[in-house]
Amino acid sequence: MAGIIYGSCALAALLCCLLLLRAYRASGYRVLLWGGLCFMGMTLNNVLLVIDKLVVPTMVDLSPWRLTVSLLSMLILLYGLIWDSE
């Protein structure tokens, strides 16, 4: 059951990423770019979660990598919202 939830979260983040980046390409609003890049990182974070919890649960702890990826994703979004305003 956990695999279904983790996988659906990864797919939802990927869908958000693709929709935001497609909207950025169509409109050129930079906040869509920063949001899309953030969700790209969140997709990677969810994929790492699936690997960490389901593929190699006892061999390797990927939580530091997951936390780093999510921190960088949020920092990208924060940069876009604060310093790249029009």
N, C-alpha and C positions, 0 to 999 in steps of 0.2 A: 504494500500500500504506500509506503514511503517513497518508493521509486516513482510511482505515478504522480505523486504530489511534487517531488523534486523536478521531474521531467516536465510537468505542465508549467511550473514556474519558469524553467529555462526557456520553454517555447513561448510563453507569454512575454518574457523580457526580450527575446529575439524578435517577436512580432512588433513590439513597441519600438525597438531599435530601427527595424526596417521601415516602419511607417513614418517615424520622425525624420529619418535621413531622406526618405523619398519626398516628404513635404518640404524639407530644406532645399532639395535640388529643384523643386518646382517653384518655390517662393523666394528663396534666398534669405529668409530670416535666420539670423545666426543663432538665436536661442534654440531653434529646432536642431541645429547642428550639435550644440553642447548637450542638449537632452538626448539626442541619438547616440552620441559618444558615451554618455553616462550609462545608457541602457545597454550599450555594447559591452561595457565593463561588467554590468550586472548579469548579463548573459554568461560571460566568462566565469563570474563568481558562482552562478548556479551550476554550470558545467563542472567546476571544481568541487562543488558540494556533492554532486552525483558521484563523481569519482571518489571523493573522500569517504562518503558514507556507504556506498554500495559496491564499488569495484575493489578498493583496497582499504577496507575499514580497520584492519588490525596491523597492516604493514607500515603505513606511512600516515602521519598526521599533516594534513594540508591546511589546517585552520590558519596558520600564519600567512600562507599565500592567499587564502580567501579574504582575510581581513585586509591585506595589502591591496588587493585588486578592488575591493569595495571602497577603501579609503581613496584610492586614486580616481575612481569613478566619481565619487562625490566631490572631490577637489576639482575635477574637470567641470562639473556642473556649477560648482560654486564660482569658479573663475569666470565662466561664461555669464553667470547672472550678475556678478558684481562689476568686473572690470571691462567686459565687452558690451556695455550698454550703449544704445544708440541715442 
